[in-house]
Amino acid sequence: MVGFGLLTVGLIDIAGHATLTKEQHWLLSVFLGIVMCKIVYDLTGVVSSVFFSGYAKLDKKGKLEWNNRGFSTFHAIVVAAASLHLLIASDLFDAASQDELIVNRKSPLSDTILGISIGYFLSDLAMIIYHFPVLGGMEYVLHHGLSVFSIIQSLLSGQGLIYILMVLFTEITTPFVNLRWYLDTAGQKDSKLYVCNGLALFLGWLVARILLFMYFFVHLFSHFDQVKEVYTLGFYSLLTVPPVLAMMNAFWFLKIARGLIKTLTRARYRK
């Protein structure tokens, strides 16, 4: 993990000094994302076999999904932290920081994060399709396909990164989703941790994938004069892809809410 972090920092530093062309930077970032998935996938298996006795009892499909969720969790933490930094902590999208339109702003870090995410989504999508439907159904294929389509457009055009980063930040809910699966697989559905994680998932999903998407649309239409400057395919993608993702998020939110109610009811009856 330390090596991956140093490689990421090194890539950003190289790009910042213009040693790489932007095309080389993009390709290296995508490659870094793919390598990240492979490294974390293998490490998840090694660490789990040492610290979790139940891992050895899983069948081939169980270990496949266990390891797959390991690199999806790692990717979620990396891109959510980077997106939060770029959107709030940095002045990249501060209206007063520069004259450039907000929809046209980018940085070496933002390009790197988009490239890494493309690498992740391509890797995960390849695994989902190859092992279909073990790692997820068509809804996951649709979600990942739309994500890759949107991120590639933004990376190549240099436009709309602020909205891509908002959507990438919603990955912050992924660790809670994966932890729920891990606890369920480990036979810990009756534990307090499972209940607490369910509450955290519900609240996190509400904030990151429901309320944030509402803010997304408010921001989009309040800056519509700038959004209209985005090239044609990107413009119509901004108007069509986010609503589809929002509906998928709402559908999954209802399932999460129902699951939480069942969990809380079961916990109350145990008392």
Protein Blocks (a to p, Z undefined) as FASTA:
>chain_A
ZZmmmmmmmmmmmmmnomacfklmmmmmmmmmmmmmmmmmmmmmmmmmmmmmklmmpcfk
lmmmmmmmmmmmmmmmmmmmmmmmmmmmpmmlgmklpmbdfklgccfklmmmmmmmmmmm
mmmmmmmmmmocklocfklmmmmmmmmmmmmmmmmnopoklmmmmmmmmmmmmmmmmmmm
mmmmnopmmpmklmmmmmmmmmmmmmmmmmmmmmmmmmmmmmmmmmmmpcfklmmmmmmm
mmmmmmmmmmmmmmmmmmmmmmmmmmmmmZZ
